[in-house]
């Protein structure tokens, strides 16, 4: 199976309809498919073959979608490399997943060895392709799973992995999500999230169903306001941060979202204050969703479930859910199994059967069911901070802090915030008592050099010591 061929087949009668809008630039489904096939031909000429891992470094755009479809059409594998990452973080993705090629938007690539790709198929951006020599051949299981996508991620201990998804898993999880989203060719989707982190369940589903995708991420919030007013979007997929901005915007009247049939809040827990602020202004409820890269989109709180604020709803039909009981009030770790589960972790390689237990995936999230079977997320076991829907591994930030000579040891944690979800905050035990404001300024600059800006702690606190467990480990808390 091949997800590109599925999209091509399912939109064969919709060639004249608009597929993607980016500012004043529009592209139809027929032109989108043709453009992807042109780019694929050029990639073939550069040596891209089946199962090659292609690091993709590109801003969200029509061209991002064209290149992604081109890679998928060749049965090659997309490895997203985010423009928001530092050079150091990009190199970590490229080397840990050991990509065969880096395909980069030219203005984002600083190296000298890139070979320009012909412009045929691209709308407005120039690309270079860099061939690498992978150090290790992937295991045989890699080729057997029919891989399509590897999303670099960090585990609970900071050990890096890559979530491997096959074409079959992508097809299954997009079908499963559509049991709740019900996307049609009549939908105009307003899109603000990063394609480097949100692509498989959403963008590929929207394309399969022949919807129009309006890219509204930049400049924000102006582009989203324009999308709402000019494009009359029917479906919004965004984070609580974006909805909070809309609710506070003077540029939108109370009836501005009258044509919107569903506004999905994802990427982080929806604060009740944001949900109520949005409902008071626009007159309808946000639909909260709970997605996991290893699983898909198993929970969506649908319109008929308005009486359950703070809940992510019931599981969609393709999924089973159970709680590993952990306390007296019924809360426990959420375990999920169903269609479209991850096929493996890439580095180190762990096949699906090793990752899952009898088909169940342990999410690391703590949840509780009410008497009607509605799930609420009440906490996390994983060492992850959720800042505006962007996941920050605490250990990753601490490793950078601890490399600085001013730092003896550090503790990074998330401080709850009504708008941003959680703010990353760092406690620092200085290596020298003389470390003051100037030292913290130097440490902050060091972090900005080695970490994506959203990962840099928003507050640094100097402390004499960090509380330890009986075994001598730093005591973690939220």
Secondary structure by P-SEA (a helix, b strand, c coil): ccaaaaaaaaacccccccccccccccccaaaaaaaaaaaaaaaaaacccccccccccccccaaaaaaaaaaaaacbbbbbbbccccaaaaaaaaaaacccccccccccccccccccccccccccbbbbbbbbbbcccccaaaaaacccbbbbbcccccccccccccaaaaaaaaaaaaaccccccccbbbbcccccccccccaaaaaaabbbbbbccccaaaaaaaaaccccccbbbbcaaaaaaaaacccccccccccccbbbbccccccaaaaaaaaaaccbbbbbbbbbccccccccccccccccccccccccccbbbbbcccccccccbbbbbbccccccccccccccccccccccccccccccccccbbbbbccccccccccccccccaaaaaaaaaaccccccbbbbbcccccccbbbbbbbbcccccccaaaaaaaaaaaaacccccccccbbbbbcbbbbcccccccccc
